[in-house]
Amino acid sequence: MQPTTVSEMIRERIIKRRGRLRVFQDLDANKMALVIVDMQNVFCQPGGALEIAASRDTTDNVNRLADECRAAKIPVIWIRSYHPAGGADWKMFFDYFISPERGKLAAEQLQQDNPGSAIYSEMRVDPSDYILSKNRYSCLIPGSSSLERLLRSLKRDTLIICGTRSNVCCESTSRDAMMLDFKVLFVSDGTSAMSDYEHQATLDTLAQSFADVMTTDEVIAEIKGAAA
């Protein structure tokens, strides 16, 4: 398991700046939504074109969170990345930020009907859950997905974010969420990066300016307390 807490130096800085580590108090379960980012075969399955091996260590925690949220009537929203043939809707990524060979394979596996773009088989998806598609790192920039519209229609202002990759799609979504006035709970042991270093950097950055960084157990306790 990758790091699950904000580093001590950053904890001390946060407490000095704002007087406490946690940002959000008195949360309301009726305003929460669980957003699970990119837990798909292309990222989670061994040998996937964009494999993040550590994502497999978080599956149990993500499933636990989803179960608790359903029990508390909190919407569970799965975010699934996919692109048309050849990654035609995001050539900036496929043509510049990845090798031609890996880019071709990734574009194939991220097509809507390719098994690579399916939600990872270890994840428990319920018929009551929402499944949305995105075509950029962040779910919340214009044109990427319908997530913001769904959240506004459900009257949800507090996002529990987990999934992969911590420092890319999960962090991008968390940053944009906060800047769109959503409260963000970032699940430290329900997210994953390609290295401990990158994961720690995300926890430290988000805790300072964008989110409350919490473990799965802490979020579940918050849900139960907020629903009581």
N, C-alpha and C positions, 0 to 999 in steps of 0.2 A: 504494500500500500504506500502511496506517495504521501508527502507531508499533509497534515490535516489541520495545522494551526498556523496562525500568523507568527512570523519570526519575532523573537524577543525585542530586538531593536525597534522594529516597526510598532509593536504593541506599546512600548514605552513612548514612542513619538505620538501615537494616536491619543493615548491617555493624557499626555501633556497638552495636546492641542485642543481636545474637546471634553476632557474630564472623565471619559468612560470609553470602553472598547466598543460596546454595542451601540448602534445608531438608533434602532427602532424599538420602541416600547409599546405595550398594550396593543399588540397586533390582533386583528379580527380574522378568524378562519373563514368567515363569509366573504372576505375580500381577497382571499389567496387563490393562486393557481400554480400548479406544478408544471414547469416547462422542461422537457427532457430533450436535449439537443443531440442529434446525429448519432444515436445508438443504433447504427446500421452495420450490415455485414462488411461493407467496404472499409469501415474504420475499426470494427471490433473483431472480425473473424480472422484467425491466423491466415496470413497470406493475402489479406485484402490489399488492394492497390494503395490505400492510404492508412494502413494499419497503425493503430495506437495500442500496443500490447497491454498497457496498463488499464485500458478501458474494461478489460475482462475482470479486473479486480474490483470493479465498482458495481457490477451487475446486481449483486444481492442487495446492496444499499439502495440502488435506484428502484428495484422492485419493492423493497420494504416501504420506501417513501410513497410509491404509487398506491400500494395497498392502504396505507394510512390515510392518504388523501381521499381515496374513494370512500372509505369508511366515514370520513368527516364531510362528505359532499363537496370536496374541493376538486375542481376540474383538473383532469390529467391531460396534458397536451404534448403529444410526441411531434418533434420537428424532424423532418426528413429532407436531407439535401438531395436534389436531383437536377439534371441538366439534359437538354436535348442532345441529339447525336453530335459527337465531336466537341461537346462543351460549347456549342455555338453561342450561347447567351452570356458567356463569361470568358472571352478570349484573353482578357488581361491575365487571368490566372492560368489558364491552360497553355497559353503560348509563351508566358514569360517566367512564371514562378515555379515551374516544375519541368523536368526533363521531357523531351519529346516522347520517349518510350513510356515513361511513367504517366505522362499526361494523357496519352492515348488510352492506356489501360484504365486510368481513373475515370476518364470521360465515358468509357464503355460501361464501367460498373456503376456509374451514377445516373445512367439513363433510367427512366421511370420503371420500365418493365424488366430491368436486369436484376437478378438475384442479389447483386452487390448493394443495390439501393434499398433493399428490404430491411425492415427493422430486425436487429440481431435476434437470433432464435432463442437466446436465453432470457429475453425480456418478456414480461407478462403484460400483454396488451389486452384490455377489456373492451367489449363492444361499446361501453359508455364513454370511452376515451375519444379525444379528438386527435386526428392526424393531419398535420399541415405540412406543406412543402415549402422550401426556401431555395434561393439560388445565389445567395451571398453568405458571407460569414455570419453577419448579424441578421437575426430574424426581424429586426425592427427598423432597418433603413427603408425608405420608400421603394416599393417595387419588389422587395425580397420575399415577403410572405404576407399572409392576411392575419398574422398574430395580433397586431395591435387592435385591429378592428374587432377580432373575436374577444379580446380581453375587455375592451370598452363595452361591448354589447353584454358581456357577462357581469359587468360592474366589478371587475377585479383590479385592484391596484397594488397588490403584493405578489411578487413572483418568486417562487422557489426554483432555482436554476440548477440543474445537474446535466450530466452527459459528457460529451467529448467534442472537441479538444479544449482543455481548460483555458489555455492562453490564446486561443484563436476564436472559434465560434462561440464558446461559452462566455469568454471575457468580452468579446465584441457585443454580444447581446446584452450582457449585464451593464456595460457602459451606456449603451443607447437607452436601455430601460430606465436607468436612473435619470438620464438627461431628458426623458419624456415623462418624468415625475412618477414613475413606478418605484415602490419600495422593493429592494432586491435582497433575498436571502440566498447566498451562494454556498452550495453544499460541498465542503472541502473534501470529503471522502466519497462523494458521488460524482466527482469530475476527475478527469485524467489528462495528462500531457505526455509528450514523448520523453520527458526527463523530469527528475525530481526538481532540478534547478528551475525549469520553466514553470512547473506547477507552483512552486513556492513563490516565484515572482508574481504570478497572478494573484495568489492569496494576499500577498503583501500590498500589491497595487490596489486591488478592489477594496480591501478593508479600509484603506486610507480615504478614499474619495467616492466609492460607488456602491458598496454593499456591506451587509453584515455577513461575515464568513463564519459558517457554522457546520458542525458535523451532522450526520444523519440523525443520530440520537438526539442532538440538541434541537433539530428542526421538528422531529416527531414530538418531543416534549412541548415545544412551542405550539404545535398544532393542537395537541390535547388540551393544553392550558387555554388556548384561544377559543377552543370550541366548548369549553366547560361552561 
